[in-house]
């Protein structure tokens, strides 16, 4: 009996799920989702075993002839394998309709009726049989079958008693109480099992949703990383190559008439290529930008202005207000990239004569202003600056800052970046 009512479980020596092949892992996860149902059926199995033992004990104390008593115990015992081999899998699978469920219920009632006909004390088994009927049959139909099963002892008493009326009235209260208790217990067990099964389904849905959220998060991270890499490439490689191309073209135009000027342009192109190569290596290695290594933000921005002046001949002024202090690396990198992008736009589009770089440091914020006296543009309609400005705004927004671009045709351009510190 112990082997029939115990709940299967994994031993402590089982290998972890991560060591199983995919098919075994899927089967193990399916078993884990059924664990709440199996645990509740463990309690039911214990109740079923207790009911069997109590009913068998009552039969052994009965005054029936030995042959009828042995037959009742044998038939009652047949209910155990009938339940364990046929009924329990149906109940665990939640099957409450179909031919198999009806056959199980019919066999259960037949065995119970035969045992009760051999010895009336077998009627005590109703406390286990009625819940089983309710668990394997639809609720309304199951209640009808339970009522019929409880009428079996009454019918046998009425048929075998010399005084049917008195005998039936004598056991009627017990029968009614047994019907009520059996129905309540069966409905309670059925409800608990349904809740456990619903909980298992919810857990499965939550796992699926969690996997979906993780997948979407990975996709969002990949998209954000692509956007970041695009900005980095635009602010480093693309700008450096643009500068090199411009210097080589200038050198080519001066090669015959002014070889010294051409060599100066080529020297600047070599310097730009060297800096760009170092920047690329730092970018690939995810290190701090080359311009910031060993330099403060103000010094790095000033050197960017000097490079622009050397390459284009523009007048570039740099000034700083406030006392500069060490900034978070992310803030320094973003402000430097913003300055590089603004100066690259000056080189490519502005046709300016004078550029001003202004850095301002306070306890609450850091500000970077890049102004030129060039041709200007309409920020709402000119698409030539589109990606650079979008990338600039996105980059600054990542550290909680803002970018304001003031420009109009013929009136120059001002790029004002403010990053709060906190």
C-alpha positions in Angstrom: 0.0 0.0 0.0 2.9 2.3 0.8 4.2 2.0 -2.7 0.9 2.8 -4.2 0.2 6.0 -2.4 3.7 7.5 -2.4 4.5 10.5 -4.6 7.3 10.1 -7.2 10.2 12.5 -6.6 13.7 13.1 -8.0 16.5 11.7 -5.9 19.3 13.8 -4.6 21.8 12.1 -6.9 20.0 13.2 -10.1 22.1 15.3 -12.4 21.2 19.1 -12.7 19.0 20.2 -15.5 21.8 22.0 -17.2 23.6 18.7 -17.8 20.6 17.1 -19.5 20.2 17.1 -23.3 17.4 19.4 -24.6 14.8 16.7 -24.8 15.4 15.6 -21.2 15.5 19.2 -20.0 12.1 19.9 -21.6 10.6 16.8 -19.9 12.1 17.8 -16.6 10.7 21.3 -16.9 7.3 19.9 -17.7 7.5 17.7 -14.6 8.4 20.7 -12.5 5.3 22.6 -13.7 3.2 19.6 -12.6 4.8 19.5 -9.1 2.0 21.5 -7.4 -0.6 19.1 -8.7 1.4 16.0 -7.8 2.0 17.4 -4.2 -1.8 17.8 -3.7 -2.4 14.3 -5.0 0.2 13.1 -2.5 -2.2 14.3 0.3 -5.1 12.7 -1.5 -3.2 9.4 -1.9 -2.5 9.4 1.9 -6.3 10.0 2.5 -7.2 7.2 0.1 -4.8 4.8 1.9 -6.1 5.7 5.3 -9.7 5.1 4.1 -8.7 1.7 2.8 -7.1 0.7 6.0 -10.0 1.9 8.2 -12.5 0.1 6.0 -10.5 -3.1 6.0 -10.2 -2.8 9.8 -14.0 -2.5 10.1 -14.4 -5.6 7.9 -12.0 -7.6 10.0 -14.1 -6.9 13.1 -17.4 -7.8 11.3 -19.5 -10.8 12.4 -20.1 -11.9 8.8 -19.4 -15.4 7.7 -15.6 -15.9 6.9 -16.3 -16.6 3.2 -18.3 -13.4 2.7 -15.8 -11.4 4.8 -12.8 -12.7 2.8 -14.6 -11.9 -0.4 -15.4 -8.3 0.8 -11.8 -7.7 1.7 -10.6 -9.1 -1.6 -13.0 -7.0 -3.7 -12.2 -3.9 -1.6 -8.5 -4.5 -2.2 -9.1 -4.7 -6.0 -10.1 -1.0 -5.8 -6.5 -0.2 -4.9 -4.9 -1.3 -8.2 -8.0 -0.1 -10.2 -7.3 3.4 -8.8 -3.5 3.3 -9.0 -3.3 2.0 -12.5 -6.3 3.5 -14.1 -7.9 6.3 -12.1 -4.9 8.2 -10.8 -3.4 8.9 -14.2 -6.8 10.3 -15.4 -7.0 12.6 -12.3 -3.4 13.8 -12.7 -4.1 14.6 -16.3 -7.2 16.5 -15.5 -9.3 14.2 -17.7 -13.0 14.5 -16.5 -14.8 13.4 -19.6 -14.5 10.7 -22.2 -14.8 6.9 -22.3 -11.9 6.2 -20.0 -13.3 8.3 -17.2 -16.7 6.7 -17.5 -15.2 3.2 -17.5 -13.2 4.0 -14.4 -16.3 5.3 -12.6 -18.4 2.3 -13.7 -15.7 -0.2 -12.5 -15.3 1.7 -9.2 -19.1 1.5 -8.5 -19.2 -2.1 -9.5 -16.4 -3.1 -7.1 -17.9 -1.0 -4.3 -21.4 -2.5 -4.8 -20.0 -6.0 -4.8 -18.0 -5.4 -1.6 -21.0 -3.8 0.1 -23.2 -6.7 -0.9 -20.8 -9.1 0.7 -20.4 -7.0 3.9 -22.3 -3.8 4.7 -19.3 -2.4 6.5 -17.7 -1.9 3.1 -19.9 1.1 2.8 -17.4 3.1 4.8 -15.3 3.1 1.6 -17.7 5.7 0.3 -15.5 8.4 2.0 -12.8 7.6 -0.6 -14.9 6.5 -3.5 -17.2 9.6 -3.7 -14.3 12.1 -4.0 -12.7 9.9 -6.7 -16.0 10.0 -8.7 -16.1 13.8 -8.4 -12.5 14.1 -9.5 -12.9 11.9 -12.6 -16.3 13.0 -13.8 -17.8 16.4 -14.7 -19.2 18.1 -11.6 -22.9 17.9 -12.2 -22.7 14.3 -13.5 -20.3 13.4 -10.7 -22.7 14.6 -8.0 -25.5 12.5 -9.5 -23.3 9.4 -9.5 -22.2 10.1 -5.9 -25.9 10.2 -4.9 -26.6 6.9 -6.6 -23.5 5.3 -5.0 -24.7 6.4 -1.5 -28.1 4.8 -2.2 -26.4 1.4 -2.7 -26.2 0.6 1.0 -29.7 1.8 1.6 -31.0 -0.4 -1.2 -29.1 -3.4 0.2 -30.5 -2.8 3.7 -34.0 -2.4 2.4 -33.7 -5.6 0.4 -32.1 -7.8 3.1 -33.7 -6.5 6.3 -36.8 -8.1 7.8 -38.1 -4.6 8.8 -37.1 -2.4 5.8 -38.7 0.8 7.1 -37.0 0.8 10.4 -33.6 -0.3 9.0 -33.6 2.3 6.3 -34.6 5.0 8.8 -31.8 3.8 11.1 -29.0 4.4 8.6 -30.6 7.3 6.7 -29.0 10.1 8.9 -25.6 8.5 8.5 -26.1 8.2 4.8 -27.1 11.8 4.4 -24.1 13.0 6.4 -21.9 10.8 4.4 -23.3 12.2 1.1 -22.7 15.8 2.3 -19.2 15.1 3.5 -18.3 13.2 0.4 -19.6 15.9 -1.9 -17.8 18.7 0.0 -14.6 16.8 0.2 -14.7 15.8 -3.5 -15.5 19.4 -4.6 -12.7 20.8 -2.3 -10.1 18.4 -3.7 -11.2 19.1 -7.2 -11.0 22.8 -6.7 -7.6 22.6 -5.1 -6.3 20.5 -8.0 -7.7 23.0 -10.5 -6.1 25.9 -8.7 -2.8 24.0 -8.7 -3.0 23.3 -12.4 -4.0 26.9 -13.1 -1.0 28.1 -11.0 1.3 25.8 -13.0 -0.1 27.3 -16.3 0.5 30.8 -14.9 4.0 29.9 -14.0 4.6 28.6 -17.5 3.1 31.8 -19.0 5.3 33.9 -16.7 8.4 32.0 -17.8 7.5 32.5 -21.4 6.9 36.2 -20.8 10.2 36.5 -19.0 12.0 34.9 -21.9 10.2 37.3 -24.3 11.2 40.3 -22.2 14.8 39.1 -22.0 14.8 38.6 -25.8 13.3 42.1 -26.4 15.8 43.6 -23.9 18.7 42.0 -25.8 17.3 43.3 -29.1 17.0 46.8 -27.6 20.5 46.6 -26.2 21.8 45.5 -29.6 20.0 48.4 -31.3 21.3 50.9 -28.7 24.8 49.6 -29.1 24.6 49.9 -32.9 23.4 53.5 -32.5 26.3 54.2 -30.1 28.8 52.6 -32.5 27.4 54.6 -35.4 27.9 57.8 -33.4 31.4 56.8 -32.4 32.4 56.0 -36.0 30.8 59.2 -37.2 32.6 61.3 -34.5 36.0 59.6 -34.9 36.8 57.8 -38.1 34.5 59.7 -40.4 35.6 63.1 -39.2 39.3 62.1 -39.2 39.1 60.8 -42.7 37.3 63.9 -43.9 40.1 66.0 -42.5 42.8 63.9 -44.1 41.1 64.1 -47.5 40.7 67.8 -47.3 44.4 68.3 -46.3 45.6 66.0 -49.2 43.4 67.9 -51.7 44.8 71.2 -50.4 48.4 69.8 -50.7 47.7 68.6 -54.2 46.5 72.0 -55.3 49.6 73.7 -53.8 52.2 71.1 -54.9 53.5 72.9 -58.0 53.2 76.5 -57.0 53.9 76.3 -53.3 55.7 73.1 -52.3 56.4 74.3 -48.8 52.7 74.9 -48.2 51.9 71.5 -49.7 54.4 69.9 -47.4 52.7 71.7 -44.5 49.4 70.3 -45.5 50.8 66.8 -45.8 52.4 67.1 -42.4 49.1 68.0 -40.9 47.4 65.1 -42.8 50.0 62.7 -41.3 49.4 64.2 -37.9 45.7 63.8 -38.3 46.1 60.3 -39.6 48.3 59.4 -36.6 45.8 60.9 -34.1 42.9 59.1 -35.9 44.7 55.8 -35.8 45.3 56.2 -32.1 41.6 57.2 -31.6 40.5 54.1 -33.6 42.6 51.8 -31.4 41.2 53.4 -28.3 37.7 53.1 -29.7 38.2 49.4 -30.5 39.6 48.7 -27.1 36.7 50.7 -25.5 39.1 53.0 -23.8 39.0 56.7 -23.0 39.4 58.9 -26.1 43.0 59.6 -26.9 42.5 63.4 -26.5 41.5 62.9 -22.9 44.4 60.7 -21.8 46.4 62.8 -19.4 44.5 65.9 -20.3 41.5 67.7 -18.8 38.4 68.3 -20.8 39.3 72.0 -21.3 42.8 71.1 -22.5 41.3 68.5 -24.9 38.8 70.9 -26.3 41.5 73.6 -26.7 43.7 71.2 -28.7 40.7 70.4 -30.9 40.4 74.1 -31.7 44.1 74.4 -32.3 44.0 71.5 -34.8 41.1 73.1 -36.6 43.0 76.4 -36.8 46.1 74.7 -38.1 44.2 72.7 -40.8 41.9 75.5 -42.0 43.6 78.8 -41.1 40.5 79.9 -39.1 40.9 82.1 -36.0 39.9 79.9 -33.0 39.6 81.3 -29.5 39.2 79.3 -26.4 38.2 80.5 -22.9 37.1 78.8 -19.7 35.1 80.3 -16.9 35.2 78.8 -13.4 37.6 76.4 -11.9 37.9 73.2 -13.9 37.6 70.0 -11.8 37.7 66.3 -12.7 34.5 65.2 -14.4 33.0 61.7 -14.7 34.5 60.0 -17.7 31.1 59.6 -19.4 30.6 63.4 -19.2 34.1 64.3 -20.4 33.8 61.8 -23.4 30.3 63.2 -24.4 31.4 66.8 -24.2 34.6 66.1 -26.2 32.6 64.3 -28.9 30.2 67.1 -29.0 33.0 69.6 -29.5 34.5 67.4 -32.3 31.1 67.2 -34.0 30.5 70.9 -33.8 34.0 71.7 -35.1 33.6 69.1 -37.9 30.4 70.9 -39.0 32.3 74.2 -39.0 35.0 72.7 -41.2 32.5 71.2 -43.6 29.6 73.7 -43.8 30.2 77.0 -42.0 32.6 78.9 -44.3 33.4 80.9 -41.2 36.3 83.2 -40.3 36.2 83.0 -36.5 35.3 80.3 -34.0 34.9 80.6 -30.3 35.1 77.7 -27.8 33.7 78.5 -24.4 33.7 76.1 -21.4 32.0 77.0 -18.2 32.4 75.0 -14.9 30.1 75.4 -11.9 29.2 73.2 -9.0 25.8 72.5 -10.6 26.6 72.0 -14.2 29.2 72.1 -17.0 28.6 74.0 -20.2 30.2 74.0 -23.6 29.5 76.6 -26.2 30.8 76.5 -29.8 30.1 79.6 -31.9 31.1 80.5 -35.4 30.4 83.5 -37.7 29.7 81.4 -40.8 26.9 81.2 -43.2 24.5 79.5 -40.8 21.5 77.3 -41.7 17.9 76.6 -40.8 18.0 73.9 -38.1 14.4 72.8 -39.0 14.9 72.4 -42.7 18.6 71.8 -43.5 19.2 68.1 -43.6 22.9 68.3 -44.3 23.5 68.5 -40.5 20.8 65.9 -39.7 22.7 62.9 -38.5 25.4 64.8 -36.7 22.9 66.9 -34.7 20.7 63.9 -34.0 23.7 61.9 -32.8 24.9 64.9 -30.7 21.5 65.3 -29.0 21.2 61.5 -28.4 24.6 61.3 -26.9 24.1 64.3 -24.6 20.7 63.0 -23.6 22.2 59.8 -22.3 24.0 61.7 -19.6 21.0 63.9 -18.8 22.2 67.0 -20.7 20.6 69.2 -23.3 21.7 70.7 -26.6 20.5 74.0 -28.0 21.4 74.9 -31.6 20.9 78.5 -32.6 21.4 79.4 -36.2 19.9 81.2 -39.2 21.1 81.8 -42.7 23.9 84.4 -42.8 24.1 84.7 -39.0 26.4 81.9 -37.9 25.8 79.0 -35.6 25.9 78.4 -31.9 25.9 75.0 -30.3 25.2 75.2 -26.5 25.6 72.0 -24.4 24.6 71.9 -20.8 25.1 68.9 -18.5 23.9 69.0 -14.9 26.1 67.5 -12.3 24.7 65.6 -9.4 
